[in-house]
Amino acid sequence: MKTLFVFGLACLFTACSYPLADKPSPGVNVFNAGEKFRVNLPEDHSKGFTWVLSNEFDHQAVDYIKAVWHGPEKGVDFNFEAKTPAKTRLTFYSIMYHDTADVKNVEIEIK
């Protein structure tokens, strides 16, 4: 029974892991319409910084699902779904209070 539980848990975590958009700008990450994908960024809450997604992207092309923090070693996944053929840029800001420490751009093309 314990083995079955561990196997089921492993399948759950594997199923929830979408393909990674890992090419930094100006590289382009290509996904098909209907495909889910993620952007992973390092985030250690003990340092006080957190990543936020700018709302300035093509919402017709990409649907933001949610962010999931996996701890200081694995960072945060921003999960998306590709909707319609288009190109858009996802911009993320690393902030502490009102100060911006870093900016990451990810170029997305939907086919």
C-alpha positions in Angstrom: 0.0 0.0 0.0 2.8 2.4 0.9 4.6 1.7 -2.4 1.4 2.4 -4.3 1.0 5.7 -2.5 4.6 6.8 -3.3 4.1 5.8 -6.9 0.9 7.7 -7.2 2.5 10.8 -5.6 5.4 10.6 -8.0 3.0 10.4 -10.9 1.1 13.4 -9.6 4.2 15.6 -9.4 5.4 14.4 -12.8 2.0 15.2 -14.4 2.0 18.7 -12.9 5.4 19.6 -14.4 4.9 21.4 -17.7 7.6 21.9 -20.3 10.1 24.6 -19.3 10.4 27.9 -21.2 14.2 28.2 -20.5 15.6 30.3 -23.3 16.3 33.8 -22.0 15.5 36.7 -24.2 16.3 37.3 -27.1 15.9 33.5 -27.6 12.4 32.4 -28.4 10.5 29.6 -26.6 8.0 27.9 -29.0 4.9 26.1 -27.9 1.7 24.9 -29.6 -1.7 26.3 -29.0 -3.3 24.4 -26.1 0.0 23.4 -24.6 0.8 24.3 -21.0 4.3 25.5 -20.1 6.2 27.1 -17.2 8.9 29.6 -16.4 11.1 28.8 -13.4 13.0 31.5 -11.5 15.2 31.2 -8.5 13.5 32.5 -5.3 14.7 32.3 -1.8 12.2 34.0 0.6 14.8 34.2 3.4 16.6 36.9 1.3 13.3 39.0 1.1 13.0 39.1 -2.7 10.1 37.7 -4.7 9.3 37.4 -8.4 6.2 39.0 -9.9 4.8 38.8 -13.4 4.1 42.0 -15.2 0.6 42.1 -16.6 1.8 43.6 -19.9 1.7 40.5 -22.1 -0.7 39.3 -24.8 -3.6 37.8 -22.8 -5.2 36.5 -26.0 -2.1 34.4 -26.8 -1.1 33.2 -23.3 -3.2 32.5 -20.2 -1.5 32.8 -16.8 -2.6 29.9 -14.6 -0.7 30.3 -11.3 2.6 30.4 -9.6 3.9 27.6 -7.4 6.9 28.1 -5.1 8.9 24.9 -4.6 11.3 26.1 -1.9 14.6 27.9 -2.0 16.4 25.2 -3.9 13.9 24.9 -6.8 12.5 28.4 -6.9 9.1 29.4 -8.3 7.3 28.1 -11.4 5.0 30.5 -13.2 2.5 28.3 -15.1 0.8 29.3 -18.4 -1.3 27.9 -21.2 -0.6 28.8 -24.9 -3.9 29.9 -26.4 -3.7 31.2 -30.0 -0.8 31.7 -32.5 1.1 34.9 -31.7 4.3 36.2 -30.2 4.5 37.8 -26.8 7.0 38.7 -24.1 6.6 37.7 -20.4 8.4 40.1 -18.1 9.2 39.2 -14.4 10.5 41.5 -11.8 12.4 40.5 -8.7 11.3 42.9 -6.0 11.7 43.7 -2.3 9.1 46.1 -1.0 9.0 48.7 -3.8 12.6 48.2 -5.1 13.3 46.2 -8.3 16.5 44.1 -8.1 16.3 42.2 -11.4 14.2 41.9 -14.6 13.9 38.7 -16.7 12.2 38.7 -20.1 11.0 35.4 -21.8 10.0 35.5 -25.4 7.1 33.2 -26.3 5.9 32.1 -29.7 2.6 30.2 -30.1 2.2 28.1 -33.2 
